[in-house]
Amino acid sequence: MDLGPASLLLPDGTGAQPRTVARELYIEALWAIYPWADIPDLHIFLMGFDAGEQWTRHTSDSERKTPASPDSWLNLYVESKAIPDKVDAIVQHSGV
């Protein structure tokens, strides 16, 4: 399963790739609430992740902002709100 590039080559070495780190952490969150999820489930999950990225790019400069759904699976995982901060911390620690 392809999570994305493991690192970025920087002038002073390598660093964590934010998108890959995020995908890994969101998979951990998914497995925490759906431990029965298998590889095909994760592929579908990552397809949704990709679609979300595409939609975000499409609407990022738009005034039509889509609010987060209260029915999101992320609301089932208490730590999900901390994932963006975890990604930032990992990337900063790796020097990206």
MDAnalysis code that builds the backbone (N, CA, C; Angstrom):
import MDAnalysis as mda
import numpy as np

u = mda.Universe.empty(288, n_residues=96, atom_resindex=np.repeat(np.arange(96), 3), trajectory=True)
u.add_TopologyAttr("name", ["N", "CA", "C"] * 96)
u.add_TopologyAttr("resid", np.arange(1, 97))
u.add_TopologyAttr("resname", ["MET", "ASP", "LEU", "GLY", "PRO", "ALA", "SER", "LEU", "LEU", "LEU", "PRO", "ASP", "GLY", "THR", "GLY", "ALA", "GLN", "PRO", "ARG", "THR", "VAL", "ALA", "ARG", "GLU", "LEU", "TYR", "ILE", "GLU", "ALA", "LEU", "TRP", "ALA", "ILE", "TYR", "PRO", "TRP", "ALA", "ASP", "ILE", "PRO", "ASP", "LEU", "HIS", "ILE", "PHE", "LEU", "MET", "GLY", "PHE", "ASP", "ALA", "GLY", "GLU", "GLN", "TRP", "THR", "ARG", "HIS", "THR", "SER", "ASP", "SER", "GLU", "ARG", "LYS", "THR", "PRO", "ALA", "SER", "PRO", "ASP", "SER", "TRP", "LEU", "ASN", "LEU", "TYR", "VAL", "GLU", "SER", "LYS", "ALA", "ILE", "PRO", "ASP", "LYS", "VAL", "ASP", "ALA", "ILE", "VAL", "GLN", "HIS", "SER", "GLY", "VAL"])
u.atoms.positions = np.array([
    [0.850, -1.165, 0.000],
    [0.000, 0.000, 0.000],
    [0.896, 1.229, 0.000],
    [0.623, 2.152, -0.892],
    [1.436, 3.354, -1.038],
    [0.889, 4.482, -0.176],
    [1.680, 4.893, 0.816],
    [1.284, 6.018, 1.660],
    [1.860, 7.322, 1.158],
    [2.775, 7.245, 0.213],
    [3.432, 8.423, -0.307],
    [4.911, 8.347, -0.037],
    [5.661, 9.359, -0.475],
    [7.109, 9.336, -0.259],
    [7.446, 9.369, 1.221],
    [8.443, 8.589, 1.592],
    [8.823, 8.506, 3.007],
    [9.532, 9.758, 3.482],
    [10.233, 10.424, 2.586],
    [10.972, 11.609, 3.006],
    [11.167, 12.546, 1.830],
    [11.533, 13.750, 2.171],
    [11.883, 14.751, 1.168],
    [13.388, 14.959, 1.239],
    [14.019, 15.036, 0.106],
    [15.444, 15.301, 0.100],
    [15.648, 16.807, 0.235],
    [16.290, 17.178, 1.305],
    [16.552, 18.587, 1.580],
    [18.041, 18.865, 1.415],
    [18.414, 20.132, 1.249],
    [19.842, 20.443, 1.113],
    [20.682, 19.905, 2.275],
    [20.110, 19.854, 3.464],
    [20.864, 19.386, 4.625],
    [20.512, 17.965, 5.042],
    [19.862, 17.194, 4.180],
    [19.506, 15.818, 4.514],
    [18.086, 15.492, 4.108],
    [17.446, 14.639, 4.893],
    [16.074, 14.267, 4.585],
    [15.162, 14.678, 5.717],
    [13.878, 14.714, 5.438],
    [12.896, 15.062, 6.449],
    [11.590, 14.345, 6.188],
    [10.760, 14.293, 7.180],
    [9.465, 13.622, 7.058],
    [8.589, 14.350, 6.051],
    [7.862, 13.608, 5.255],
    [6.939, 14.171, 4.267],
    [5.587, 14.349, 4.956],
    [5.086, 15.586, 5.087],
    [3.857, 15.840, 5.846],
    [2.658, 15.004, 5.386],
    [2.469, 14.864, 4.095],
    [1.320, 14.115, 3.579],
    [1.414, 12.648, 3.993],
    [2.602, 12.070, 3.907],
    [2.785, 10.668, 4.278],
    [2.552, 10.478, 5.771],
    [3.098, 11.380, 6.584],
    [2.900, 11.301, 8.036],
    [1.408, 11.393, 8.361],
    [0.712, 12.319, 7.721],
    [-0.727, 12.472, 7.970],
    [-1.476, 11.194, 7.605],
    [-1.158, 10.609, 6.454],
    [-1.836, 9.389, 6.030],
    [-1.595, 8.260, 7.038],
    [-0.378, 8.147, 7.531],
    [-0.061, 7.120, 8.530],
    [-0.868, 7.335, 9.813],
    [-0.911, 8.579, 10.299],
    [-1.626, 8.861, 11.548],
    [-3.131, 8.664, 11.404],
    [-3.689, 9.027, 10.242],
    [-5.125, 8.818, 10.046],
    [-5.457, 7.329, 9.910],
    [-4.546, 6.547, 9.349],
    [-4.763, 5.092, 9.309],
    [-4.738, 4.532, 10.723],
    [-3.814, 4.994, 11.550],
    [-3.790, 4.560, 12.953],
    [-5.112, 4.894, 13.640],
    [-5.647, 6.083, 13.364],
    [-6.930, 6.485, 13.952],
    [-8.048, 5.573, 13.459],
    [-8.036, 5.256, 12.176],
    [-9.053, 4.373, 11.611],
    [-8.986, 2.997, 12.263],
    [-7.774, 2.448, 12.389],
    [-7.619, 1.136, 13.018],
    [-8.007, 1.150, 14.491],
    [-7.855, 2.291, 15.148],
    [-8.223, 2.368, 16.565],
    [-9.718, 2.160, 16.767],
    [-10.528, 2.607, 15.801],
    [-11.976, 2.432, 15.969],
    [-12.548, 1.332, 15.095],
    [-11.799, 0.903, 14.077],
    [-12.223, -0.206, 13.207],
    [-11.067, -1.196, 13.068],
    [-10.753, -1.931, 14.136],
    [-9.591, -2.822, 14.101],
    [-9.720, -3.964, 13.086],
    [-10.907, -4.212, 12.609],
    [-11.124, -5.266, 11.624],
    [-10.800, -4.816, 10.206],
    [-10.504, -3.535, 10.007],
    [-10.224, -3.022, 8.663],
    [-9.031, -3.763, 8.061],
    [-9.186, -4.172, 6.795],
    [-8.114, -4.885, 6.108],
    [-7.527, -4.017, 4.997],
    [-6.623, -4.577, 4.234],
    [-5.917, -3.808, 3.195],
    [-6.876, -3.195, 2.172],
    [-7.867, -3.947, 1.638],
    [-8.801, -3.288, 0.702],
    [-9.545, -2.112, 1.349],
    [-9.908, -2.250, 2.627],
    [-10.562, -1.142, 3.325],
    [-9.636, 0.075, 3.383],
    [-8.360, -0.180, 3.647],
    [-7.406, 0.927, 3.741],
    [-7.178, 1.590, 2.385],
    [-7.194, 0.797, 1.315],
    [-7.078, 1.394, -0.018],
    [-8.258, 2.329, -0.285],
    [-9.453, 1.895, 0.061],
    [-10.635, 2.735, -0.128],
    [-10.527, 3.983, 0.751],
    [-10.060, 3.808, 1.977],
    [-9.863, 4.940, 2.880],
    [-8.907, 5.963, 2.267],
    [-7.793, 5.482, 1.711],
    [-6.821, 6.400, 1.117],
    [-7.366, 7.057, -0.144],
    [-8.251, 6.378, -0.858],
    [-8.913, 7.007, -2.006],
    [-9.765, 8.183, -1.514],
    [-10.425, 8.001, -0.383],
    [-11.196, 9.087, 0.217],
    [-10.295, 10.224, 0.682],
    [-9.136, 9.860, 1.209],
    [-8.159, 10.859, 1.628],
    [-7.745, 11.701, 0.419],
    [-7.452, 11.019, -0.691],
    [-7.068, 11.723, -1.921],
    [-8.196, 12.621, -2.427],
    [-9.422, 12.109, -2.373],
    [-10.566, 12.910, -2.821],
    [-10.737, 14.144, -1.937],
    [-10.526, 13.977, -0.638],
    [-10.608, 15.115, 0.278],
    [-9.552, 16.166, -0.022],
    [-8.340, 15.714, -0.343],
    [-7.284, 16.657, -0.716],
    [-7.670, 17.421, -1.981],
    [-8.190, 16.691, -2.966],
    [-8.589, 17.330, -4.218],
    [-9.699, 18.348, -3.971],
    [-10.689, 17.990, -3.167],
    [-11.795, 18.897, -2.880],
    [-11.297, 20.132, -2.138],
    [-10.369, 19.930, -1.202],
    [-9.812, 21.055, -0.458],
    [-9.089, 22.026, -1.389],
    [-8.300, 21.474, -2.323],
    [-7.613, 22.349, -3.291],
    [-8.627, 23.097, -4.147],
    [-9.712, 22.434, -4.503],
    [-10.742, 23.033, -5.347],
    [-11.450, 24.192, -4.636],
    [-11.664, 24.051, -3.342],
    [-12.435, 25.051, -2.603],
    [-11.583, 25.971, -1.736],
    [-10.254, 25.807, -1.748],
    [-9.414, 26.561, -0.815],
    [-9.476, 28.076, -1.009],
    [-9.650, 28.528, -2.228],
    [-9.737, 29.970, -2.474],
    [-11.171, 30.432, -2.657],
    [-12.086, 29.575, -2.305],
    [-13.504, 29.856, -2.514],
    [-14.147, 30.325, -1.220],
    [-15.217, 31.064, -1.363],
    [-15.978, 31.485, -0.182],
    [-16.909, 30.384, 0.292],
    [-17.110, 29.352, -0.516],
    [-17.999, 28.260, -0.111],
    [-17.210, 27.237, 0.686],
    [-17.203, 27.396, 1.941],
    [-16.511, 26.480, 2.837],
    [-17.498, 25.417, 3.319],
    [-17.067, 24.181, 3.260],
    [-17.910, 23.081, 3.715],
    [-17.595, 22.815, 5.184],
    [-18.576, 22.945, 6.062],
    [-18.307, 22.685, 7.476],
    [-18.079, 21.196, 7.724],
    [-17.328, 20.892, 8.758],
    [-17.098, 19.499, 9.126],
    [-18.418, 18.858, 9.529],
    [-18.603, 17.635, 9.121],
    [-19.831, 16.913, 9.444],
    [-19.779, 16.399, 10.874],
    [-20.865, 16.590, 11.637],
    [-20.887, 16.039, 12.995],
    [-20.937, 14.511, 12.982],
    [-21.261, 13.914, 11.825],
    [-21.334, 12.456, 11.707],
    [-20.014, 11.840, 11.248],
    [-18.965, 12.635, 11.143],
    [-17.672, 12.140, 10.660],
    [-17.139, 11.039, 11.564],
    [-16.514, 10.040, 10.938],
    [-15.894, 8.962, 11.714],
    [-14.818, 9.511, 12.633],
    [-14.238, 10.667, 12.286],
    [-13.193, 11.240, 13.121],
    [-13.713, 11.636, 14.496],
    [-15.013, 11.901, 14.598],
    [-15.590, 12.230, 15.900],
    [-15.608, 11.018, 16.828],
    [-15.449, 9.820, 16.271],
    [-15.407, 8.607, 17.078],
    [-14.032, 8.385, 17.702],
    [-13.041, 9.028, 17.148],
    [-11.668, 8.879, 17.625],
    [-11.277, 10.168, 18.335],
    [-11.222, 10.126, 19.638],
    [-11.035, 11.307, 20.474],
    [-9.788, 12.101, 20.082],
    [-8.721, 11.414, 19.737],
    [-7.460, 12.085, 19.454],
    [-7.364, 12.639, 18.036],
    [-8.407, 12.477, 17.220],
    [-8.310, 12.879, 15.812],
    [-8.061, 14.369, 15.634],
    [-8.574, 15.180, 16.535],
    [-8.369, 16.622, 16.403],
    [-6.904, 16.997, 16.589],
    [-6.136, 16.129, 17.228],
    [-4.725, 16.393, 17.463],
    [-3.842, 15.933, 16.306],
    [-4.380, 15.201, 15.335],
    [-3.546, 14.668, 14.258],
    [-2.837, 15.774, 13.470],
    [-3.515, 16.851, 13.056],
    [-2.760, 17.894, 12.336],
    [-1.591, 18.457, 13.149],
    [-1.777, 18.615, 14.462],
    [-0.684, 19.100, 15.305],
    [0.441, 18.070, 15.391],
    [0.102, 16.779, 15.443],
    [1.112, 15.722, 15.470],
    [1.929, 15.730, 14.181],
    [1.248, 15.899, 13.047],
    [1.952, 15.962, 11.763],
    [2.950, 17.115, 11.787],
    [2.502, 18.295, 12.213],
    [3.387, 19.459, 12.283],
    [4.594, 19.185, 13.179],
    [4.360, 18.562, 14.336],
    [5.445, 18.290, 15.273],
    [6.458, 17.316, 14.674],
    [5.983, 16.276, 14.012],
    [6.884, 15.293, 13.400],
    [7.700, 15.938, 12.288],
    [7.045, 16.731, 11.465],
    [7.732, 17.378, 10.349],
    [8.756, 18.381, 10.873],
    [8.394, 19.181, 11.884],
    [9.337, 20.157, 12.441],
    [10.525, 19.463, 13.069],
    [10.270, 18.330, 13.746],
    [11.346, 17.582, 14.391],
    [12.301, 16.997, 13.352],
    [11.772, 16.663, 12.173],
    [12.615, 16.054, 11.141],
    [13.359, 17.095, 10.308],
    [13.020, 18.365, 10.503],
    [13.743, 19.425, 9.823],
    [13.174, 19.855, 8.491],
    [11.931, 19.468, 8.160],
    [11.327, 19.881, 6.875],
    [10.863, 21.301, 6.979],
])
